[in-house]
Amino acid sequence: MDEGFRHLERLVDELDARGLLARVVRTQSGRTFVRVINPRATSLAENVTCRPQASPAYYWWSWGERMHRADDPAGAATKVARVLAAVSD
């Protein structure tokens, strides 16, 4: 299993702990990302990738902006949870 996949799995654990639905998706082309959904507002969703080739590795938002260092999945999950929070959360 590659380093990027392991970073994504750790992010899934942290997102799950925050009450979000998350899973690692691997496409047929081999691209991997985390699909995250707020179960209380399912229209609030995001795909997060990881680029482990850089040092340090980073998580990236779906729109191509660097989000957070991959060695801190808890910090990254906090950012994702904030972005996907419903107004009533």
C-alpha positions in Angstrom: 0.0 0.0 0.0 1.4 3.4 -0.9 2.1 6.3 1.4 -0.6 8.5 -0.1 -3.2 5.8 0.5 -2.1 5.5 4.2 -2.4 9.2 4.6 -5.9 9.1 3.2 -6.9 6.2 5.5 -5.7 8.2 8.6 -7.8 11.2 7.4 -10.9 8.9 7.1 -10.4 7.8 10.7 -10.3 11.5 11.9 -13.3 12.5 9.8 -15.3 9.5 11.1 -14.5 10.6 14.6 -16.0 14.0 13.8 -19.3 12.5 12.6 -18.7 12.8 8.9 -19.1 10.0 6.4 -15.8 9.4 4.7 -14.2 6.6 2.6 -11.1 6.2 0.4 -12.0 5.9 -3.3 -9.7 4.4 -5.9 -10.7 5.1 -9.5 -10.0 2.6 -12.3 -7.2 5.0 -13.5 -5.5 4.5 -10.0 -6.3 8.0 -8.7 -7.2 7.9 -5.0 -9.1 10.5 -2.9 -11.3 10.7 0.2 -15.0 11.3 -0.4 -16.4 13.2 2.6 -20.1 13.9 3.2 -21.9 15.6 6.0 -24.7 13.1 6.9 -26.9 15.9 8.3 -26.6 17.9 5.0 -25.7 15.5 2.2 -25.3 18.3 -0.3 -22.2 19.3 1.7 -19.5 17.1 0.3 -15.8 17.3 -0.7 -13.1 15.2 -2.3 -9.7 15.4 -0.7 -6.5 14.1 -2.3 -3.0 13.6 -1.0 0.3 14.3 -2.8 2.9 12.3 -1.0 5.6 13.0 -3.6 6.3 16.4 -2.1 8.2 16.7 1.1 6.3 17.2 3.3 3.2 15.5 1.9 0.0 17.6 1.8 -3.7 17.1 1.6 -5.4 19.1 -1.2 -8.9 20.4 -1.7 -10.8 19.3 -4.8 -10.3 22.7 -6.4 -6.5 22.3 -6.3 -5.6 24.4 -3.3 -3.2 22.9 -0.7 -5.1 22.3 2.5 -2.9 20.8 5.3 0.2 18.8 6.0 -0.5 15.0 5.7 1.4 14.3 8.9 -1.4 16.0 10.8 -4.6 14.3 9.8 -6.5 15.6 12.8 -5.8 19.2 11.8 -6.9 18.4 8.2 -10.1 16.8 9.5 -10.9 19.9 11.6 -10.6 22.1 8.5 -12.8 19.7 6.4 -15.4 19.6 9.2 -15.5 23.4 9.4 -16.0 23.7 5.6 -18.7 21.0 5.6 -20.5 22.2 8.7 -24.2 22.9 8.2 -25.5 26.2 9.6 -27.4 24.4 12.3 -24.3 22.3 13.4 
